[in-house]
Amino acid sequence: LLRCIIKARQESLDECRPPFFCAWYSGGFSPKDGEKLLAPLIEAVRDVGLKDAAIFHFPDAYGMTDEGREPWASYIDLLIEEIDKIAGSSRPLILFGHSR
């Protein structure tokens, strides 16, 4: 973030976009409950100036029910696609994982 702020003074804001905040809630929560759990965090993140933030879910919320290495790789690919749709492919990310 600091690098982006410093560079923003030298370049236009379009060329140096602030980080995109990505959050995941603890396992065992439904998507609705997980989003509710992280809502105060997302609000705080936006209050300090990171306007772009999103909560992502566990594989089962995306219809992925298989276990093991292969399905996990597919889940990661799906997350990359989801993040790229929202944030773009060359934007800095802040990744936050919550565990109870």
C-alpha positions in Angstrom: 0.0 0.0 0.0 2.8 2.4 0.9 4.5 1.8 -2.5 1.2 2.5 -4.2 0.7 5.8 -2.3 4.3 6.9 -3.0 4.0 6.1 -6.7 0.6 7.8 -6.9 2.3 11.1 -6.2 4.5 10.6 -9.2 2.0 9.0 -11.5 -1.7 9.4 -12.1 -4.1 7.5 -9.8 -5.2 5.5 -12.8 -1.8 4.0 -13.2 -1.4 3.0 -9.6 -4.6 1.6 -8.2 -4.9 0.9 -4.5 -4.9 -2.8 -3.3 -8.0 -4.9 -3.5 -8.9 -6.5 -0.2 -9.9 -10.2 -0.4 -11.4 -11.9 2.7 -12.3 -15.5 3.6 -14.3 -16.5 6.7 -13.7 -19.5 8.9 -14.7 -23.0 7.7 -18.1 -24.3 8.9 -20.0 -21.1 8.2 -22.6 -20.7 5.5 -21.9 -18.0 2.9 -24.6 -15.8 4.5 -23.2 -16.3 8.0 -19.6 -15.9 6.8 -20.4 -12.6 5.2 -22.2 -11.4 8.3 -19.2 -12.4 10.4 -16.8 -10.3 8.2 -19.1 -7.4 7.5 -17.6 -5.2 10.3 -14.1 -5.9 8.9 -15.1 -5.0 5.4 -16.7 -1.8 6.7 -13.5 -0.9 8.6 -11.4 -1.6 5.5 -13.5 0.7 3.4 -13.5 3.3 6.1 -9.7 3.6 6.0 -9.8 4.1 2.2 -9.7 0.6 0.6 -13.0 1.0 -1.2 -12.7 -2.2 -3.1 -13.1 -5.3 -0.9 -14.9 -8.6 -1.3 -15.6 -11.8 0.7 -15.0 -15.1 -1.0 -16.3 -18.5 0.0 -15.3 -22.1 0.5 -15.5 -24.5 -2.4 -18.9 -25.9 -1.4 -20.5 -22.4 -1.9 -19.4 -22.7 -5.6 -20.9 -26.1 -6.0 -17.5 -27.9 -5.5 -18.0 -30.9 -3.2 -15.1 -33.2 -4.1 -12.1 -33.5 -1.9 -8.4 -33.8 -2.5 -5.7 -32.1 -4.5 -7.4 -31.9 -7.9 -10.6 -30.2 -6.7 -8.5 -27.8 -4.6 -6.6 -26.7 -7.7 -9.8 -26.0 -9.5 -11.1 -24.0 -6.5 -7.9 -21.8 -6.6 -8.4 -21.3 -10.4 -12.0 -20.3 -9.8 -10.9 -17.8 -7.1 -8.3 -16.3 -9.4 -11.0 -15.8 -12.0 -13.4 -14.2 -9.5 -10.7 -11.9 -8.2 -9.6 -10.9 -11.7 -13.2 -10.1 -12.7 -13.5 -7.6 -9.9 -9.9 -6.3 -9.4 -8.2 -6.9 -12.7 -5.2 -9.1 -13.3 -2.4 -6.7 -12.3 -3.7 -5.0 -9.2 -2.1 -5.5 -5.8 -4.1 -7.7 -3.4 -4.4 -7.9 0.4 -5.5 -11.4 1.4 -7.2 -12.0 4.7 -8.2 -15.4 6.1 -10.2 -15.7 9.3 -10.0 -18.7 11.6 -11.9 -19.3 14.8 
